[in-house]
Amino acid sequence: MSPLRVFALLALLLAFAPGTAHAAPLGGLVVTPGESRDAAPVRLATSAGCPREATGYAATMHGAGLPAEGLVIVANGDVGLTHDRPFEVPVALTFQDLAADHDVTFSGPYELRLHCIDAFTQQVYGDFTGTVDFVEPARYVAVGAAKGPQQPTAPLIVPAPDPGLAPPPSSDVPAEQPTGQPADQPAAEAAAQGTPTGSGGGQPLLYVAIGVVGALALVGAGSYLRRRRTR
């Protein structure tokens, strides 16, 4: 194979290699907190949206002690991805955990790159970049325009519920009410329990007894009066 063809093949491979270092610059990153200990959760905010062709994103960290292709700090994803305005993503782990997991001590400047990619082919359409400087092994300061606030100023965007999912059917039957049982049955039962059984049936007997006693009293009174008259 001629040297010219070898050179052309290498150029082609580099052009389509995922995560290439020559991806088009798209803008900057803002790091929040802008200055902190390495145990703080970190967010990266882009200065604009990704190109229309991008269907996902990923982020890598580059610097001393890390692989040449960079250390992945945000896995491939698309939550919150926008094409017409800036968006924000959380770094998967704290810098402290990243250093411990990869047996490295961060020291000096490290470049953070958020790649706008094709989620299927991994083709990179451009990068947002920012730099953090580890002035101490456990403390960093974001450099220049990458320095964000000390605390997040807004919550992360939460994806809206899928409009295709119908809400669960509502029911007028109260909780713990057996299906098919009328809702007012307990009230009816309570009303029935409040009325003593047979309480109305005892009243006629009472009236009869009173009448009998009254009649006996009248008979006795009549007999007494007749005896007095005969004397």
Buried (B, 14 or more C-beta within 10 A) or exposed (E): EEEEEEEEEEEEEEEEBBBBEEBEEBBBBBBBBBBBEBEBBBBBBBBBBBEEEBBBBBBBBBBEBBEEEBBBBBEBBEEBBEBEEBBBBBBBBBBBEBBEEEEBEBBEBBBBBBBBBBBEEBBBBBBBBBBBBBEEEBBBBBBEEBBBEEEBEEEEEEEEEEEEEEEEEEEEEEEEBEEEEEEEEEEEEEEEEEEEEEEEEEEEEEEEEEEEEEEEEEEEEEEEEEEEEEE
